[in-house]
């Protein structure tokens, strides 16, 4: 949605007291949920711009408290756009950033000084003297006086007119970790382990993440006249629910915001998905509209919550759990049968369709009997981690399977791993090229970028591992495509935006294969955001090609990866795996050796990827069993994307 359309719709995120309306009776903080974090960010940027202009009209300074991290980036992009295209001036703006790592030099790419200048300050007309970011170079006895002076400077500026926040999975705002007091001011704090895990991708490993930081305190944040907190993605859903619906506790510092009289949480669907009104709306309003998907969600939730199979649910079970409205439409027996059949029909051992079979109740078509298939894999291991069993089944059943690795994955290869391969190359031919690689790797500093040659080496490591995996599964090497989408090739964790060059590469591979099936990663909770961009690339290519005749016969299936699985009510195709296939999938994952024992982008789970994948697949199968369906060793789930 473009900026003009958003303005025309006049979205309202202004504060409303909570608890006064039926749909928010569980909630203690005002929140607004958007379909898109991009649209939401534009609305937030517009509120900030309006505040700046109001202050300008009164010849007053506008004092902004600013946040870092991935959440506010789109807000800053929109403010920059308004400055360049609409003449929004920041000459009267004074900013105070929430926090900074300690120790941290300004020119370090991971510093928040660097972040703010790269994303905002270098592109607007704010006076340099009006920018205030905690100093990460301080040490010893200089820190306490500095923190006190930071507080005084905020007060001398007239206090914070607007505070922009993100939220960490610990519930931290700024770096106010669990245990922070409501009266705390700017100070040094020790970072929680989860916070350091979440920061690890940016620092290329948790060992490089500082253990301390300077942060504004809870009381400092609470002093702002207006607070807007941004929450994006499924991985924030749990902490958003605890913050919005839980009791105020120092263990979840963001809950202190319940006490603020002008605070709004701006969320996307993923972040707001576990709020009661979204996850179980029938507990909020029994007169909710019982669509087919909501009915499936409710019945499966009831079955799992009560520990009963679907077919054993009774009228009393429904009535006792806010679902009497369902029974007004049909009795529990018919409802149970309908939902049982609906779930049973998602299960198939033929992901490419079963030949010469009635496909009216199957998730995939019987014809054509042999299908052309593209599996898009964001990184060179997502294919086997996420859908290795289905991948294997498609090959065994004779389909023309192609796998397209969208990025090189070079950033995920550690220097230790790259050094090992460079030393092997040197031992084989003794040429100067491996020596140069070895020197480049050994001389790399924490904030420097890999040379092009080192990135190429790391990319080739990922390629060789991919070939090993697909050979193990029995796929012809001619059907393997390395797309190396340009957006990824920055040499840093921060990637470029998607461009037409990326989309053209996607269009080219789809046009060549003319697939009947496309599999793509719908897992948007990966800790480095590449999956999201890769999915956008798929969707952009499909939009361009949808008028092509062959696309009328193309179905798109979305899988999820190492971090999350689809909810059972969402799954439209469930592919069971035998115990032998579980082992085969595990061995295919083992081929990606550089990602096995020393994973750079671990996320919040310290286990190896094969362990996570197996548990996820076994849990899916176990849920089907508990709902009263057949027992399988493991299952992979898919959701169909309708693009026509």
Buried (B, 14 or more C-beta within 10 A) or exposed (E): EEBEEBEEEEBEBEBEEBEEEEBBEBBBBBBBBBEBBBBBBBBBBBBBBEBBBEBBEEEEBBBBBBBBBBBBBBBBBBBBBBBEEEEBBBEBBBBBBBBBBBBBBBEBBBBBBBBBBBBBBEBBEBEEEBBBBBBBEBEEEEBEEBBEEBBEEBEEBEEBBBBBBBBBBBBBBBBBBBEBEBEBBBBBBBBBEBBBBBBBBBBBBBEBBBEBBBBBBBBBBBBBBBBBBBBBBBBBBBBBBBBBBBEBBBBBBBBBBBEBEEBBBBBBBBBBBBBBBBBBBBBBBEEBEBEEEBBBBBBBBBBBEBEBBBBEBEBEBBBEBBBBBBEEEEEBEEBBEBBBEBBBBBBBEBBBBBBEEEBEEBBBBBEEBBBBBBBBBBBBBBBBBBBBBBBBBBBEBEBBBBBBBBBBBBBBBBBEBBBBBBBEBBEEEEEEEBBBBBEBBEEBEEBEBBBEBBBBBBBBBBBBBBBBBBBBBEBEEEBBBBBBBBBBBEBBBBBBEBEEEBBEBBBEBBBEBBBBBBBBBBBBBBBBBBBBBBBBBBBBBBEBBEEEEBBEBBBBBBBBBBBBBBBBBBBBBBBBBEEEBBEBBBBBBBBBBBBBEBBBBBBEBEBBBBBBBBBBBBEBBBBBBBBBBEEBBBBBBBBEBEBE
